[in-house]
Amino acid sequence: MQKILPEIIGRRACPLWATLWIVAQILLGFSGSLWAQSGSVYRISPNDLIHIKVYQEDDLETKIRVSADGSATFPLLGAVQLGGRTVDEATALIRRELARDYLVNPQVTLVVLEYSKKRFTVLGQVQKPGSFEIPSEEMVYFPQAIALAGGFTRIAKKGKVSITRQSGGKATTIYIDATSRSAIGDPQTFQILPGDTITVDEGLF
């Protein structure tokens, strides 16, 4: 953009209003790309409150909370699986389903009005066991989770910390070596997901 602006402004034949319009378009495009990058990160979760609008189709405007199974009921389409999709992916899905049988080139917008509270639990040999909230649109990694729980106790078994995670209706257990610094399985980069239970056992002496 730094290279473009002097070239535009330097054209004496270009009217001031035209120059300002072009600059505004550049800035809008830049900010729009940042918004798209941010919006593409967050994935819709159960209990999110979403607002869906279809241009010139007021009867289809919907505010609904995503159910526990990730679905949301939308006019004409019924239950649509939105959980786990980004906002862009969910918007594209609704647009595609409406275009298939109901509307010609529907213009759909989807906005998350309220993010669900996502929590994880830390038990065992930490200073402050309990349940902790994951801030909206942020990620919590293993060291941060332990820090939120006040850190390990003196007798904590740091070499084998278990993390119980629900996936596909089944519980799986992952073991983390909090003392490891290897590139593979580095606890520093292990992401904690909503619903995870971290258990720190007592070490044996």
N, C-alpha and C positions, 0 to 999 in steps of 0.2 A: 504494500500500500504506500510506503514511503517513496517508491519510485514513480508511482502513478500520479500522486497529487501534484508534484511540481510540474509535470508534463501537462496536466489538465489546466492548472492555474496559469501556466505560462502562455497559453494560447490567447492572444489579445482579442482574437475575433470571437471568442466564446463569451456570450453574455453572462453576467454575474449570476442570474437566476439559474442558468443551465449548469454553471459550475457548481453552485450549491446543491442542485438536485443530484448531480453525479456523485458528489462527495457523500451526500446522505445515503445514496444507494449502496455505496461501498461500505459505509459504517453499518448500515442495517444488515447487509450480507454477512459482515464479520461477526456482529453480535448474534445473528441468527444461527451461524455455524456453531458458536459456543453453546447456545441453548440446545441445539440438536445433540451435541456431544454430551451435555449434562443429562438431557432427557433420555438418552439412549442407555444410560448406566442403570437407572433404577428399574427394578422388576416388580410388577404388580403383585401384591401379596394378599392373602385372606384378611378380611376386615378393613381393607382400604376403602375409602369412600371416593367414588369416581363420578365424574360428570361427562356425559356423552351428548354431543349435539350433531345434528345433520343439517347442513345448510338448506334453508327453505322448506324444512320438514319439521315444523314445530311440534307435531304430535309425537315425534320420535325422541324428543329431548328427555333425557333420563338421568336422575341422580340415584345411585344405588351402591350398597356396600357389598363388596366381594365376599362370597360365602366361604365357609371353611375348606371346601374342596377346590377353591379357586375359580368357581364359575360366577357369572353375573347374568341375570335375566334381562334381555333387551327386547323391546317391541319388535314384532314380526319374526325375530330370529329365535326367541326363547332363550334357553341357557347357553351361554357362550363361555368357553374356557379361556379366561384371561390371566389367571394366576401363573406366575413364572415368566410372563412375557414383558418386554419393555413397553413403554407407552407407545412408541412408534409401531412395534409389532402388533400390539392390541388394536391400534387404530387401523392398521392395514387389514387385519383380520375382519373387523366389522365392515369396513368398506367393501372388501371382497365378497363377503356373504350377502350384503345388501345388493350389490351389483349383480350377483348370480341370478336372483329370482324376482327382485322387487323394484330397484331403482336404476336409472341410467346415470353413470358417473357420479355416485354420491360423494359429497364432500363432508368428511367426518372429522370432528375434533374430539379428543379425549384428554381430560385433565384430572389428575389426582388431587382431590380437594382436601383429603385428610389421610395421613399415613397411619397404618396400624402400628401399635406398639409391639416391638419385637424384643424378646428377652432371652437371656441365657442364665444358667444357674451354675454356681461354683460351690462345691461341697468338700468337706474333709479338712485337711491340714493347711488352711489359709487363715489369715487373721480375721477376716470378716466374711464368713460364708453367707450366701444369700442369692437372690435373683437380681439381675442387672439388666438395664434397658440398653438396646443398641440404638443410637441416634439415627433418625431418618436419613436415608441416602448416604450413610457412612458405613465403613467396615471396621470391625473390631478383630484384632489378631490376638493370638494366644498370650503374648506378654502383657498386652493391655488388659485382657480379661483377668489375669492373675493380679495385676496392679489394682484393678478396681475392687478386688476382693482383699486388698490390703497386703498382698504378697504372701509368700510361703511362710509357714511356721518353721521353727528350728528343726523339728523332727519330720518334716515333709519328705516324702519319697519323690524326689524331682526326676529321677531317671525313668519313671514309668507312670505318667499321668494319663488317666483314661478319659475319653470324651465319648459320651453316648449320644448318638444322632439318629433322629427318625428320618427314614427315607423310604418312600413307597409303602408306607404303613408298617414298616419293619424297623426295629432298633438295631443299629450296628455300633460297634465299639472300636474306637481308634485310640492307639497308644502313642503318646508324645514323650520324647526324652527332652526335658526342659534344659538339660545341660549340654545338648548337642549343638555343634556349630557347623555341621556338614551342609553342603549345598543342597543335598537331597533330603527332604523331610525336615528342613530347618524350622524349628518352632517359632522363630521370629516372623515367618511369613505364613504361618498356618492360620487361616481365617475361621473365626467362630461364627456359626450360623444361628439364626433364631431357633430356639427350642433345644439347643445343645446343653448337655449337663456335663460339667467338668468335675471329676472326682480326684482329689489328691489324697492318696493313702499315706499312712504313717510308715516311715522307714524303719527297718530293723537294724539294730546295732549289735 
